């Protein structure tokens, strides 16, 4: 158990340098890499021995931690450089640092480091040695997965016409996407040309749809999942292709998505036409792309700017919220059909955003605080500790249950956990996270029950 204390060393050391914000930030920021190394290499506690590290990459201690903590804690470096007067895309530009914002950023980074340490502690502690699955799919070949993918797509389309079931529509759509990616992975592993072509076609089709959506996550998530699944088979090829592709997309997507959203969302132009306009404007690369990208890296990729705004406001101008946000999260769980007086949760969340001055009332931008901010607003460092120990425990439980009920790593974690519990990849405000986590568990058990009733899922002999 003493090894878990090593995860908190960066946070504790950074507190000793609070009077020097640059050093405090650097220690806390580098601390996340220390935590990654200790947990993913098994230094704190060995990973489950049933698979190699590469073969269990999608389990929570690795992929969930990398995405959640990487997005939360590591991406803040660009904002910190910005408030210190640096711009990576314009090295000749030198502005005076903003000492006040530098200090705030350092304090927020320390809390990020604490949250990461708690999340990693919980993920690794509850991981342990995984048990042999009790149930499994009767068959799990590419053809079955294609049927499964089309079935989930059909369900999402039907549910789209039913009021109040958007949560289910999104999850069935995500399960359909993951199933099609697993088809491609199994086909590559077993080298079946016909299914490689079918799986490849579906992947390309999903990517084209993602590029029309205007959401960067819709483009990046399928690439991450396919890369992680295929990595154990073709390690060098995956690294040579995925890393440059990922960097290139991060360079182009901010400007591309801005154009698509403006044309499609606000001007009412067809999504395909908006995408064509965006591609035309990107060729040649526009001169303002670096300005757009720097704004994306400093203000939108990371949420530390939002965190600093809330930290300015609480507790200096308003006391901590205590259990209020958790209570509102519990309110969000009940469907409106059972709770006619249920408030509009988007409006409830945005009220604290307006109060803190993060954005002005009447704006069209949504700025829902992520889990780390709501945890801080609830009780400072203690709120963060309790929240992220809980998130880690729930993520581990969800993955372990999925493997127990559906047949192991590929069926349970790669398909079901990733399809239903991507909320653990990035988190959300309490009102939306509580709802998403509970109903993901409910849907997982409902799918298991349906699989047992239809004999698609059988007990392992």
SULNOR-V374759 format. One line per field, one symbol per residue. ss: DSSP state (a for helix, b for strand, c for the rest). phi: phi as a letter, one per 30 degrees, with the letter a starting at -180 (. if undefined). burial: I if it has 16 or more other ideal C-beta (glycine too) atoms within 10 Angstrom, else O. Layout:
# SULNOR-V374759
ss->???
phi->???
burial->???
This chain:
# SULNOR-V374759
ss->caaaaaaaaaaaaaacccccaaaaaaaaaaaaaaaaaaaacccccccccccccaaacccaaaaaaaaaaaaaaaccaaaaaaacccccccccccccccaaaaaaaaaaaaaaaaaaaaaaaaaaaaacccccccbbbccccaaaaaaaaaaaaaaaaaaacccccaaaaaaaaaaaaaaaaaaaaaaaaaccaaaaaaaaaaaaaaaaaaaaaccaaaaaaaaaaaaaaaacccaaaaaaaaaaaaaaaaaaaaaaaaaaaaaaaaccccaaaaaaaaaaacccccccaaaaaaaaaaaacccaaaaaaaaaabcccbcccccaaaaaaaaaacccccccccccaaaaaaaaaaacccccccccccccccaaaaaaaaaaaaaaaaaaaaaaaaaaaaaaaaaaaaccaaaaaaaaaaaaccaaaacccaaaaaaaaaaaaaaaaaaaaaaaacccbbbcc
phi->.ddddddceeddddddcedceddddeddddeddddedddddiddaededdbdeddcdddedcdeddddddddcdddeddddddcjcbddbeddbcddceddddddddddddeddddddddeddddddhcdddedbaddbbceddddeddddddddddddeccdibdededddddddddedddeddddddchceddddddddddddddddddddicddddddeddddddddeddbedddddcddddddddddceedededddddddccideedddddddddddbdeddcddddddddddccdccddddddddddccdcadediceddddddeddddddcbeddddddddddddddedidbddjdcdcbdddedddddddaiddddedddddeddddddddddddddcjjddddddcddddccdeddbiadedcdedddddddedddddddddddcidcbddd
burial->OOOIOOIIIIIOOIOOIOOOIOOIIIIIIOIIOIIIOIIIOOOIIOIIOOIOOOOIIIIIIIIIIIIIIOIIIIIIIIIIOIIIOOIOOOOOOOOOOOOOIIIIIIIIIIIIIIIIIIIIIIIIIIIOOIOOIOIIIOOIOIOOIIOIIOOIIOIIOOIOOOOOOOIIIOIIIIIIIIIIIIIIIIIIOOOOOOIIOIIOOIIOOIOOOIIIIIOIOIIIIIIIIIIIIIIIOOOOOIOOOIOOOOOOIOOIIIIIIIIIIOIIOOOOIOIOOIIOIIOOIOOOOOOOIIOIIIOIIIOOIIIIIIIIIIIOIIOOOOOIIOOOIIOIIOIIIOOOOOOOOOOOIOOIIIOIIOOIOIIOOOOOOOIIIIIIIIIIIIIOOOIIIOIIIIIIIIIIOIIIIIIIIIIIIIIIIIIIIIIIIIIIIIIIIIIIIIIIIIIIIOIIOOIIOOIOOOOIIOOOO
